[in-house]
Amino acid sequence: MSRLFETLTVDLGERSYPIHIGLDLLGQRELLVPHLKSQQVCIVTNDTIAPLYLEKIKAILTDYKVITVILPDGEQYKSLETVSQIYDSLLEHSFSRSSTLIALGGGVIGDMTGFAAATYQRGVNFIQIPTTLLSQVDSAVGGKTGVNRPLGKNMVGAFYQPQCVISDISTLNTLDDRELKSGLAEVIKYGLINNFVFYSWLSENLKLLVQRDGESLKHAILVSCAEKAKIVAADEREDGIRAILNFGHTFGHAIETAMGYGKWLHGEAVATGMVMAADLSWRMGLLTNADATAIKDLIAAVGLPTTPPPISKAQFLSLMCKDKKAEQGKLKLILLNAIGSAIVRGNIPADSLSATLSAETATTPNPL
């Protein structure tokens, strides 16, 4: 690495915060301590991450009152019941409104910890330390927090920004291949929705990313975070342009919900959802067939699925209409005018959507 770390800023006025991206950052006390408001610190992690990185964080906080909450690992545990364990621990140790929660883990831990921080005593300090590629490029940035319900993903939550994000690329060394590829789906998304130059770079450097080349990963994370920070600064609460960050997600969330949370990784479902959204964009005359095919080929080259499990059209539509972007049960989808140019569209032609759902149906429940 040319430098130890790079710093971006999510510009939200008085609530602006830094995103530190680099190598071996977990032991850098000076990045963390300035964002602690009192001696009370609660580190929330899971039983996969705790043995790997928990002690590194505790070692730089020996002069603080630190408690830990170790949750089970998996999307299936992203629930109000699991978040209650965080509340109970905070109450048991008499944590006040000036305490700080640290999310150490992937997107599930980050979302639950952020939701707990947003709601404990009506809002306490929290810090994101994401340890997966997906969380480093997406879920740890922007302040979306929440939990799943049986009928819908992330349907209970809050917009609540962290004090800082510390993304240590070194943690990706312990990430398994499936999780790494899942994260690459969100990286590809940024090229598709708003940055054709980045899409072109991804097309040329995909192999290096899959092989975990350090400089390539750092560049991909920096660009992804810069794109998200710019969009969040312009539209924090998703009243407008921020919606394009959900490209592929309405299809993807339907897959996750239908299959049962945790069966498909979030990035796997989003990858398939992006292929379906590109296909629909083509059927609606917005995107060329060549571009829709190129998107599918790029996602397939990562080793990500490009076809959904055999979910019925009725179930797909029912779940998609429960999406947060739907209005009064009517779909609003993120589609593409071109690679690098996303739009929000309502009034989706029923015949085009039906054709996409028919064309992309897989013959196996999990093509991984």
Helices and strands as residue ranges (DSSP letters): E 5-10, G 13-15, E 17-22, H 29-32, G 33-35, E 40-46, I 50-54, H 55-59, E 65-71, G 75-77, H 80-92, E 100-105, H 107-119, G 120-122, E 125-130, H 133-134, I 135-139, E 144-149, E 152-159, E 165-168, G 169-174, H 177-194, H 196-210, H 214-234, G 241-246, H 249-259, H 266-283, H 289-302, H 313-320, E 333-338, E 341-345, H 350-359
